[in-house]
């Protein structure tokens, strides 16, 4: 039972965590190209995070992100599909 003046969680608030992760990790999926581009920049308060069962097209991925001083690195520890994972900054440098 709610009481008057209660702050009822809003539906948009439930998705905010996923939007934060997408922004911090720079996730940009392109299922048509079978690619996932990342441009991670973990804040100091989040030194490491692992995403399990990240679904892109028909693939399931596990990707670990971690900080080394001011640089955020990543590794794909599992890729059950044909998705290519690339650093979006490095990919743009190769194209440009």
Biopython code that builds the backbone (N, CA, C, O; Angstrom):
import numpy as np
from Bio.PDB.StructureBuilder import StructureBuilder

atoms = [
    (1, "UNK", "N", (0.835, -1.178, 0.000)),
    (1, "UNK", "CA", (0.000, 0.000, 0.000)),
    (1, "UNK", "C", (0.880, 1.242, 0.000)),
    (1, "UNK", "O", (1.816, 1.352, 0.792)),
    (2, "UNK", "N", (0.574, 2.164, -0.885)),
    (2, "UNK", "CA", (1.343, 3.401, -0.970)),
    (2, "UNK", "C", (0.742, 4.439, -0.034)),
    (2, "UNK", "O", (-0.441, 4.399, 0.300)),
    (3, "UNK", "N", (1.581, 5.351, 0.368)),
    (3, "UNK", "CA", (1.094, 6.457, 1.170)),
    (3, "UNK", "C", (1.236, 7.749, 0.376)),
    (3, "UNK", "O", (2.035, 7.830, -0.557)),
    (4, "UNK", "N", (0.474, 8.731, 0.744)),
    (4, "UNK", "CA", (0.498, 10.002, 0.026)),
    (4, "UNK", "C", (1.900, 10.599, 0.061)),
    (4, "UNK", "O", (2.563, 10.603, 1.097)),
    (5, "UNK", "N", (2.330, 11.094, -1.069)),
    (5, "UNK", "CA", (3.644, 11.730, -1.164)),
    (5, "UNK", "C", (4.783, 10.754, -1.415)),
    (5, "UNK", "O", (5.945, 11.158, -1.450)),
    (6, "UNK", "N", (4.461, 9.454, -1.593)),
    (6, "UNK", "CA", (5.511, 8.470, -1.853)),
    (6, "UNK", "C", (6.111, 8.705, -3.235)),
    (6, "UNK", "O", (5.407, 9.075, -4.175)),
    (7, "UNK", "N", (7.391, 8.490, -3.345)),
    (7, "UNK", "CA", (8.066, 8.602, -4.638)),
    (7, "UNK", "C", (8.016, 7.241, -5.322)),
    (7, "UNK", "O", (8.863, 6.384, -5.072)),
    (8, "UNK", "N", (7.044, 7.051, -6.164)),
    (8, "UNK", "CA", (6.881, 5.797, -6.883)),
    (8, "UNK", "C", (7.897, 5.767, -8.024)),
    (8, "UNK", "O", (7.969, 6.718, -8.804)),
    (9, "UNK", "N", (8.696, 4.677, -8.138)),
    (9, "UNK", "CA", (9.671, 4.613, -9.235)),
    (9, "UNK", "C", (8.988, 4.738, -10.590)),
    (9, "UNK", "O", (7.917, 4.178, -10.822)),
    (10, "UNK", "N", (9.615, 5.464, -11.448)),
    (10, "UNK", "CA", (9.096, 5.653, -12.799)),
    (10, "UNK", "C", (9.721, 4.619, -13.738)),
    (10, "UNK", "O", (10.821, 4.131, -13.478)),
    (11, "UNK", "N", (9.037, 4.290, -14.807)),
    (11, "UNK", "CA", (9.547, 3.308, -15.765)),
    (11, "UNK", "C", (10.863, 3.762, -16.387)),
    (11, "UNK", "O", (11.743, 2.933, -16.620)),
    (12, "UNK", "N", (11.022, 5.054, -16.661)),
    (12, "UNK", "CA", (12.261, 5.547, -17.270)),
    (12, "UNK", "C", (13.442, 5.343, -16.332)),
    (12, "UNK", "O", (14.571, 5.184, -16.797)),
    (13, "UNK", "N", (13.211, 5.344, -15.029)),
    (13, "UNK", "CA", (14.305, 5.185, -14.070)),
    (13, "UNK", "C", (14.907, 3.787, -14.148)),
    (13, "UNK", "O", (16.104, 3.621, -13.915)),
    (14, "UNK", "N", (14.107, 2.790, -14.468)),
    (14, "UNK", "CA", (14.611, 1.425, -14.567)),
    (14, "UNK", "C", (15.624, 1.290, -15.710)),
    (14, "UNK", "O", (16.563, 0.501, -15.608)),
    (15, "UNK", "N", (15.445, 2.036, -16.776)),
    (15, "UNK", "CA", (16.357, 1.972, -17.909)),
    (15, "UNK", "C", (17.586, 2.841, -17.778)),
    (15, "UNK", "O", (18.504, 2.737, -18.591)),
    (16, "UNK", "N", (17.624, 3.687, -16.782)),
    (16, "UNK", "CA", (18.737, 4.639, -16.669)),
    (16, "UNK", "C", (20.074, 3.946, -16.423)),
    (16, "UNK", "O", (21.109, 4.436, -16.875)),
    (17, "UNK", "N", (20.074, 2.825, -15.722)),
    (17, "UNK", "CA", (21.322, 2.094, -15.475)),
    (17, "UNK", "C", (21.905, 1.600, -16.794)),
    (17, "UNK", "O", (23.115, 1.674, -17.004)),
    (18, "UNK", "N", (21.058, 1.103, -17.675)),
    (18, "UNK", "CA", (21.529, 0.593, -18.960)),
    (18, "UNK", "C", (22.031, 1.729, -19.860)),
    (18, "UNK", "O", (22.997, 1.556, -20.603)),
    (19, "UNK", "N", (21.379, 2.873, -19.791)),
    (19, "UNK", "CA", (21.857, 4.028, -20.555)),
    (19, "UNK", "C", (23.193, 4.517, -20.022)),
    (19, "UNK", "O", (24.060, 4.920, -20.798)),
    (20, "UNK", "N", (23.369, 4.485, -18.706)),
    (20, "UNK", "CA", (24.649, 4.868, -18.105)),
    (20, "UNK", "C", (25.760, 3.928, -18.570)),
    (20, "UNK", "O", (26.838, 4.381, -18.955)),
    (21, "UNK", "N", (25.499, 2.616, -18.536)),
    (21, "UNK", "CA", (26.501, 1.653, -18.998)),
    (21, "UNK", "C", (26.833, 1.853, -20.468)),
    (21, "UNK", "O", (28.000, 1.791, -20.854)),
    (22, "UNK", "N", (25.832, 2.090, -21.282)),
    (22, "UNK", "CA", (26.071, 2.305, -22.707)),
    (22, "UNK", "C", (26.947, 3.538, -22.926)),
    (22, "UNK", "O", (27.839, 3.527, -23.775)),
    (23, "UNK", "N", (26.694, 4.593, -22.166)),
    (23, "UNK", "CA", (27.479, 5.819, -22.309)),
    (23, "UNK", "C", (28.904, 5.632, -21.803)),
    (23, "UNK", "O", (29.852, 6.058, -22.464)),
    (24, "UNK", "N", (29.070, 5.008, -20.652)),
    (24, "UNK", "CA", (30.400, 4.832, -20.058)),
    (24, "UNK", "C", (31.256, 3.883, -20.896)),
    (24, "UNK", "O", (32.464, 4.083, -21.021)),
    (25, "UNK", "N", (30.645, 2.870, -21.460)),
    (25, "UNK", "CA", (31.392, 1.890, -22.248)),
    (25, "UNK", "C", (31.415, 2.227, -23.732)),
    (25, "UNK", "O", (32.108, 1.561, -24.501)),
    (26, "UNK", "N", (30.683, 3.229, -24.140)),
    (26, "UNK", "CA", (30.657, 3.634, -25.537)),
    (26, "UNK", "C", (30.149, 2.536, -26.448)),
    (26, "UNK", "O", (30.690, 2.340, -27.537)),
    (27, "UNK", "N", (29.123, 1.817, -26.026)),
    (27, "UNK", "CA", (28.601, 0.700, -26.808)),
    (27, "UNK", "C", (27.784, 1.197, -27.987)),
    (27, "UNK", "O", (26.899, 2.038, -27.836)),
    (28, "UNK", "N", (28.093, 0.665, -29.163)),
    (28, "UNK", "CA", (27.361, 1.013, -30.380)),
    (28, "UNK", "C", (27.253, -0.250, -31.229)),
    (28, "UNK", "O", (28.185, -0.607, -31.950)),
    (29, "UNK", "N", (26.119, -0.913, -31.137)),
    (29, "UNK", "CA", (25.923, -2.176, -31.852)),
    (29, "UNK", "C", (25.360, -1.917, -33.246)),
    (29, "UNK", "O", (24.520, -1.040, -33.442)),
    (30, "UNK", "N", (25.840, -2.697, -34.204)),
    (30, "UNK", "CA", (25.318, -2.653, -35.558)),
    (30, "UNK", "C", (25.089, -4.104, -35.991)),
    (30, "UNK", "O", (25.992, -4.756, -36.517)),
    (31, "UNK", "N", (23.882, -4.595, -35.764)),
    (31, "UNK", "CA", (23.566, -5.991, -36.056)),
    (31, "UNK", "C", (23.696, -6.286, -37.546)),
    (31, "UNK", "O", (24.122, -7.378, -37.923)),
    (32, "UNK", "N", (23.338, -5.329, -38.396)),
    (32, "UNK", "CA", (23.428, -5.533, -39.850)),
    (32, "UNK", "C", (24.871, -5.807, -40.280)),
    (32, "UNK", "O", (25.111, -6.664, -41.130)),
    (33, "UNK", "N", (25.820, -5.090, -39.703)),
    (33, "UNK", "CA", (27.244, -5.282, -40.029)),
    (33, "UNK", "C", (27.902, -6.346, -39.157)),
    (33, "UNK", "O", (29.097, -6.607, -39.299)),
    (34, "UNK", "N", (27.137, -6.962, -38.257)),
    (34, "UNK", "CA", (27.678, -7.963, -37.338)),
    (34, "UNK", "C", (28.849, -7.386, -36.539)),
    (34, "UNK", "O", (29.891, -8.026, -36.398)),
    (35, "UNK", "N", (28.664, -6.166, -36.019)),
    (35, "UNK", "CA", (29.735, -5.472, -35.299)),
    (35, "UNK", "C", (29.227, -4.848, -34.010)),
    (35, "UNK", "O", (28.071, -4.441, -33.904)),
    (36, "UNK", "N", (30.121, -4.786, -33.037)),
    (36, "UNK", "CA", (29.897, -4.046, -31.810)),
    (36, "UNK", "C", (31.114, -3.158, -31.621)),
    (36, "UNK", "O", (32.237, -3.644, -31.486)),
    (37, "UNK", "N", (30.884, -1.858, -31.612)),
    (37, "UNK", "CA", (31.958, -0.909, -31.385)),
    (37, "UNK", "C", (31.901, -0.444, -29.939)),
    (37, "UNK", "O", (30.824, -0.208, -29.392)),
    (38, "UNK", "N", (33.066, -0.316, -29.329)),
    (38, "UNK", "CA", (33.151, 0.157, -27.953)),
    (38, "UNK", "C", (34.153, 1.304, -27.889)),
    (38, "UNK", "O", (35.112, 1.359, -28.659)),
    (39, "UNK", "N", (33.913, 2.194, -26.978)),
    (39, "UNK", "CA", (34.824, 3.304, -26.705)),
    (39, "UNK", "C", (34.751, 3.569, -25.197)),
    (39, "UNK", "O", (34.205, 4.584, -24.763)),
    (40, "UNK", "N", (35.308, 2.642, -24.404)),
    (40, "UNK", "CA", (35.094, 2.692, -22.960)),
    (40, "UNK", "C", (35.905, 3.765, -22.242)),
    (40, "UNK", "O", (37.043, 4.054, -22.610)),
    (41, "UNK", "N", (35.308, 4.335, -21.233)),
    (41, "UNK", "CA", (35.966, 5.312, -20.360)),
    (41, "UNK", "C", (35.364, 5.141, -18.967)),
    (41, "UNK", "O", (34.440, 5.858, -18.585)),
    (42, "UNK", "N", (35.904, 4.176, -18.211)),
    (42, "UNK", "CA", (35.373, 3.908, -16.880)),
    (42, "UNK", "C", (35.751, 5.028, -15.914)),
    (42, "UNK", "O", (36.889, 5.496, -15.920)),
    (43, "UNK", "N", (34.808, 5.454, -15.092)),
    (43, "UNK", "CA", (35.118, 6.452, -14.069)),
    (43, "UNK", "C", (35.969, 5.824, -12.959)),
    (43, "UNK", "O", (36.019, 4.601, -12.830)),
    (44, "UNK", "N", (36.624, 6.649, -12.177)),
    (44, "UNK", "CA", (37.501, 6.150, -11.112)),
    (44, "UNK", "C", (36.757, 5.279, -10.113)),
    (44, "UNK", "O", (37.339, 4.351, -9.553)),
    (45, "UNK", "N", (35.480, 5.562, -9.881)),
    (45, "UNK", "CA", (34.711, 4.793, -8.900)),
    (45, "UNK", "C", (34.275, 3.430, -9.430)),
    (45, "UNK", "O", (33.699, 2.637, -8.685)),
    (46, "UNK", "N", (34.540, 3.142, -10.711)),
    (46, "UNK", "CA", (34.179, 1.853, -11.306)),
    (46, "UNK", "C", (35.407, 1.288, -12.017)),
    (46, "UNK", "O", (35.529, 1.433, -13.233)),
    (47, "UNK", "N", (36.323, 0.643, -11.280)),
    (47, "UNK", "CA", (37.573, 0.190, -11.884)),
    (47, "UNK", "C", (37.443, -1.005, -12.823)),
    (47, "UNK", "O", (38.322, -1.234, -13.654)),
    (48, "UNK", "N", (36.361, -1.766, -12.702)),
    (48, "UNK", "CA", (36.208, -2.955, -13.548)),
    (48, "UNK", "C", (34.739, -3.336, -13.633)),
    (48, "UNK", "O", (33.983, -3.184, -12.673)),
    (49, "UNK", "N", (34.350, -3.833, -14.800)),
    (49, "UNK", "CA", (32.984, -4.342, -14.977)),
    (49, "UNK", "C", (33.019, -5.392, -16.088)),
    (49, "UNK", "O", (33.753, -5.264, -17.068)),
    (50, "UNK", "N", (32.215, -6.417, -15.907)),
    (50, "UNK", "CA", (32.093, -7.469, -16.917)),
    (50, "UNK", "C", (30.625, -7.589, -17.316)),
    (50, "UNK", "O", (29.746, -7.709, -16.461)),
    (51, "UNK", "N", (30.374, -7.556, -18.606)),
    (51, "UNK", "CA", (29.021, -7.749, -19.130)),
    (51, "UNK", "C", (28.900, -9.190, -19.600)),
    (51, "UNK", "O", (29.668, -9.640, -20.451)),
    (52, "UNK", "N", (27.941, -9.907, -19.049)),
    (52, "UNK", "CA", (27.693, -11.298, -19.424)),
    (52, "UNK", "C", (26.422, -11.361, -20.268)),
    (52, "UNK", "O", (25.475, -10.606, -20.049)),
    (53, "UNK", "N", (26.423, -12.271, -21.228)),
    (53, "UNK", "CA", (25.241, -12.517, -22.070)),
    (53, "UNK", "C", (24.755, -11.259, -22.771)),
    (53, "UNK", "O", (23.550, -11.040, -22.893)),
    (54, "UNK", "N", (25.684, -10.435, -23.230)),
    (54, "UNK", "CA", (25.333, -9.258, -24.025)),
    (54, "UNK", "C", (24.933, -9.759, -25.408)),
    (54, "UNK", "O", (25.723, -10.405, -26.097)),
    (55, "UNK", "N", (23.731, -9.462, -25.798)),
    (55, "UNK", "CA", (23.202, -9.999, -27.048)),
    (55, "UNK", "C", (23.278, -8.954, -28.156)),
    (55, "UNK", "O", (22.763, -7.844, -28.016)),
    (56, "UNK", "N", (23.929, -9.325, -29.258)),
    (56, "UNK", "CA", (23.983, -8.500, -30.466)),
    (56, "UNK", "C", (23.648, -9.422, -31.626)),
    (56, "UNK", "O", (24.360, -10.392, -31.883)),
    (57, "UNK", "N", (22.564, -9.118, -32.325)),
    (57, "UNK", "CA", (22.051, -9.987, -33.397)),
    (57, "UNK", "C", (21.843, -11.382, -32.815)),
    (57, "UNK", "O", (21.103, -11.536, -31.844)),
    (58, "UNK", "N", (22.474, -12.388, -33.383)),
    (58, "UNK", "CA", (22.315, -13.762, -32.897)),
    (58, "UNK", "C", (23.445, -14.197, -31.972)),
    (58, "UNK", "O", (23.512, -15.365, -31.590)),
    (59, "UNK", "N", (24.329, -13.283, -31.608)),
    (59, "UNK", "CA", (25.495, -13.624, -30.791)),
    (59, "UNK", "C", (25.283, -13.256, -29.327)),
    (59, "UNK", "O", (24.559, -12.314, -29.005)),
    (60, "UNK", "N", (25.927, -14.013, -28.454)),
    (60, "UNK", "CA", (26.000, -13.712, -27.025)),
    (60, "UNK", "C", (27.462, -13.473, -26.680)),
    (60, "UNK", "O", (28.325, -14.287, -27.008)),
    (61, "UNK", "N", (27.736, -12.363, -26.022)),
    (61, "UNK", "CA", (29.113, -11.994, -25.698)),
    (61, "UNK", "C", (29.302, -11.828, -24.204)),
    (61, "UNK", "O", (28.364, -11.515, -23.472)),
    (62, "UNK", "N", (30.526, -12.044, -23.768)),
    (62, "UNK", "CA", (30.965, -11.629, -22.446)),
    (62, "UNK", "C", (32.176, -10.749, -22.669)),
    (62, "UNK", "O", (33.151, -11.168, -23.292)),
    (63, "UNK", "N", (32.113, -9.526, -22.160)),
    (63, "UNK", "CA", (33.204, -8.566, -22.346)),
    (63, "UNK", "C", (33.601, -8.010, -20.983)),
    (63, "UNK", "O", (32.754, -7.588, -20.195)),
    (64, "UNK", "N", (34.888, -8.019, -20.726)),
    (64, "UNK", "CA", (35.432, -7.472, -19.477)),
    (64, "UNK", "C", (36.087, -6.130, -19.787)),
    (64, "UNK", "O", (36.867, -6.016, -20.733)),
    (65, "UNK", "N", (35.765, -5.110, -18.981)),
    (65, "UNK", "CA", (36.354, -3.780, -19.092)),
    (65, "UNK", "C", (37.085, -3.483, -17.781)),
    (65, "UNK", "O", (36.585, -3.819, -16.708)),
    (66, "UNK", "N", (38.251, -2.864, -17.857)),
    (66, "UNK", "CA", (38.985, -2.497, -16.655)),
    (66, "UNK", "C", (39.841, -1.264, -16.907)),
    (66, "UNK", "O", (40.195, -0.948, -18.043)),
    (67, "UNK", "N", (40.163, -0.574, -15.812)),
    (67, "UNK", "CA", (40.994, 0.638, -15.881)),
    (67, "UNK", "C", (42.447, 0.300, -15.588)),
    (67, "UNK", "O", (42.747, -0.477, -14.681)),
    (68, "UNK", "N", (43.341, 0.888, -16.363)),
    (68, "UNK", "CA", (44.772, 0.888, -16.080)),
    (68, "UNK", "C", (45.181, 2.352, -16.074)),
    (68, "UNK", "O", (45.303, 2.970, -17.132)),
    (69, "UNK", "N", (45.395, 2.910, -14.883)),
    (69, "UNK", "CA", (45.579, 4.342, -14.691)),
    (69, "UNK", "C", (44.420, 5.100, -15.338)),
    (69, "UNK", "O", (43.285, 4.973, -14.877)),
    (70, "UNK", "N", (44.663, 5.868, -16.367)),
    (70, "UNK", "CA", (43.604, 6.662, -17.003)),
    (70, "UNK", "C", (43.031, 6.001, -18.249)),
    (70, "UNK", "O", (42.142, 6.559, -18.892)),
    (71, "UNK", "N", (43.526, 4.829, -18.592)),
    (71, "UNK", "CA", (43.084, 4.141, -19.801)),
    (71, "UNK", "C", (42.145, 2.997, -19.450)),
    (71, "UNK", "O", (42.404, 2.240, -18.514)),
    (72, "UNK", "N", (41.064, 2.873, -20.194)),
    (72, "UNK", "CA", (40.150, 1.747, -20.023)),
    (72, "UNK", "C", (40.411, 0.747, -21.132)),
    (72, "UNK", "O", (40.426, 1.094, -22.313)),
    (73, "UNK", "N", (40.613, -0.486, -20.739)),
    (73, "UNK", "CA", (40.878, -1.568, -21.687)),
    (73, "UNK", "C", (39.701, -2.546, -21.668)),
    (73, "UNK", "O", (38.862, -2.514, -20.768)),
    (74, "UNK", "N", (39.660, -3.412, -22.679)),
    (74, "UNK", "CA", (38.605, -4.425, -22.724)),
    (74, "UNK", "C", (39.116, -5.685, -23.388)),
    (74, "UNK", "O", (40.063, -5.659, -24.173)),
    (75, "UNK", "N", (38.464, -6.792, -23.052)),
    (75, "UNK", "CA", (38.725, -8.059, -23.730)),
    (75, "UNK", "C", (37.422, -8.824, -23.847)),
    (75, "UNK", "O", (36.589, -8.810, -22.941)),
    (76, "UNK", "N", (37.261, -9.487, -24.973)),
    (76, "UNK", "CA", (36.101, -10.340, -25.191)),
    (76, "UNK", "C", (36.486, -11.716, -24.664)),
    (76, "UNK", "O", (37.377, -12.367, -25.208)),
    (77, "UNK", "N", (35.821, -12.151, -23.616)),
    (77, "UNK", "CA", (36.155, -13.449, -23.022)),
    (77, "UNK", "C", (35.308, -14.575, -23.593)),
    (77, "UNK", "O", (35.653, -15.747, -23.448)),
    (78, "UNK", "N", (34.200, -14.226, -24.242)),
    (78, "UNK", "CA", (33.357, -15.235, -24.868)),
    (78, "UNK", "C", (32.562, -14.572, -25.984)),
    (78, "UNK", "O", (31.996, -13.494, -25.805)),
    (79, "UNK", "N", (32.528, -15.235, -27.147)),
    (79, "UNK", "CA", (31.782, -14.731, -28.300)),
    (79, "UNK", "C", (31.123, -15.916, -28.982)),
    (79, "UNK", "O", (31.741, -16.596, -29.802)),
    (80, "UNK", "N", (29.880, -16.158, -28.643)),
    (80, "UNK", "CA", (29.138, -17.275, -29.230)),
    (80, "UNK", "C", (28.333, -16.757, -30.416)),
    (80, "UNK", "O", (27.109, -16.642, -30.350)),
    (81, "UNK", "N", (29.031, -16.450, -31.486)),
    (81, "UNK", "CA", (28.394, -15.924, -32.682)),
    (81, "UNK", "C", (29.455, -15.356, -33.602)),
    (81, "UNK", "O", (30.643, -15.637, -33.446)),
    (82, "UNK", "N", (29.019, -14.556, -34.560)),
    (82, "UNK", "CA", (29.958, -14.012, -35.548)),
    (82, "UNK", "C", (30.093, -12.492, -35.425)),
    (82, "UNK", "O", (30.341, -11.813, -36.421)),
    (83, "UNK", "N", (29.931, -11.954, -34.215)),
    (83, "UNK", "CA", (30.042, -10.510, -34.007)),
    (83, "UNK", "C", (31.503, -10.111, -33.871)),
    (83, "UNK", "O", (32.266, -10.752, -33.149)),
    (84, "UNK", "N", (31.882, -9.057, -34.566)),
    (84, "UNK", "CA", (33.223, -8.480, -34.462)),
    (84, "UNK", "C", (33.146, -7.346, -33.454)),
    (84, "UNK", "O", (32.282, -6.475, -33.555)),
    (85, "UNK", "N", (34.056, -7.355, -32.475)),
    (85, "UNK", "CA", (34.103, -6.303, -31.469)),
    (85, "UNK", "C", (35.358, -5.481, -31.717)),
    (85, "UNK", "O", (36.458, -6.026, -31.807)),
    (86, "UNK", "N", (35.189, -4.158, -31.829)),
    (86, "UNK", "CA", (36.322, -3.281, -32.120)),
    (86, "UNK", "C", (36.201, -1.995, -31.321)),
    (86, "UNK", "O", (35.103, -1.557, -30.976)),
    (87, "UNK", "N", (37.341, -1.405, -31.037)),
    (87, "UNK", "CA", (37.370, -0.091, -30.408)),
    (87, "UNK", "C", (36.948, 0.919, -31.459)),
    (87, "UNK", "O", (37.576, 1.006, -32.514)),
    (88, "UNK", "N", (35.910, 1.676, -31.197)),
    (88, "UNK", "CA", (35.368, 2.586, -32.213)),
    (88, "UNK", "C", (36.347, 3.685, -32.573)),
    (88, "UNK", "O", (36.339, 4.152, -33.713)),
    (89, "UNK", "N", (37.188, 4.116, -31.649)),
    (89, "UNK", "CA", (38.191, 5.149, -31.953)),
    (89, "UNK", "C", (39.213, 4.592, -32.928)),
    (89, "UNK", "O", (39.542, 5.246, -33.918)),
    (90, "UNK", "N", (39.725, 3.387, -32.662)),
    (90, "UNK", "CA", (40.694, 2.777, -33.558)),
    (90, "UNK", "C", (40.086, 2.460, -34.918)),
    (90, "UNK", "O", (40.753, 2.615, -35.941)),
    (91, "UNK", "N", (38.834, 2.020, -34.946)),
    (91, "UNK", "CA", (38.162, 1.726, -36.214)),
    (91, "UNK", "C", (38.025, 2.964, -37.069)),
    (91, "UNK", "O", (38.212, 2.903, -38.284)),
    (92, "UNK", "N", (37.693, 4.108, -36.442)),
    (92, "UNK", "CA", (37.575, 5.359, -37.197)),
    (92, "UNK", "C", (38.918, 5.817, -37.739)),
    (92, "UNK", "O", (38.985, 6.364, -38.839)),
    (93, "UNK", "N", (39.990, 5.602, -36.981)),
    (93, "UNK", "CA", (41.320, 5.986, -37.452)),
    (93, "UNK", "C", (41.724, 5.172, -38.674)),
    (93, "UNK", "O", (42.352, 5.707, -39.587)),
    (94, "UNK", "N", (41.376, 3.888, -38.709)),
    (94, "UNK", "CA", (41.706, 3.043, -39.848)),
    (94, "UNK", "C", (40.934, 3.454, -41.098)),
    (94, "UNK", "O", (41.470, 3.414, -42.206)),
    (95, "UNK", "N", (39.681, 3.848, -40.918)),
    (95, "UNK", "CA", (38.833, 4.236, -42.054)),
    (95, "UNK", "C", (39.236, 5.609, -42.567)),
    (95, "UNK", "O", (39.332, 5.827, -43.775)),
    (96, "UNK", "N", (39.470, 6.534, -41.641)),
    (96, "UNK", "CA", (39.759, 7.919, -41.998)),
    (96, "UNK", "C", (41.136, 8.082, -42.425)),
    (96, "UNK", "O", (41.550, 9.191, -42.763)),
]
sb = StructureBuilder()
sb.init_structure("model")
sb.init_model(0)
sb.init_chain("A")
sb.init_seg("    ")
for serial, (resi, resn, name, xyz) in enumerate(atoms, 1):
    if name == "N":
        sb.init_residue(resn, " ", resi, " ")
    sb.init_atom(name, np.array(xyz, "f"), 0.0, 1.0, " ", f" {name:<3s}", serial, name[0])
structure = sb.get_structure()
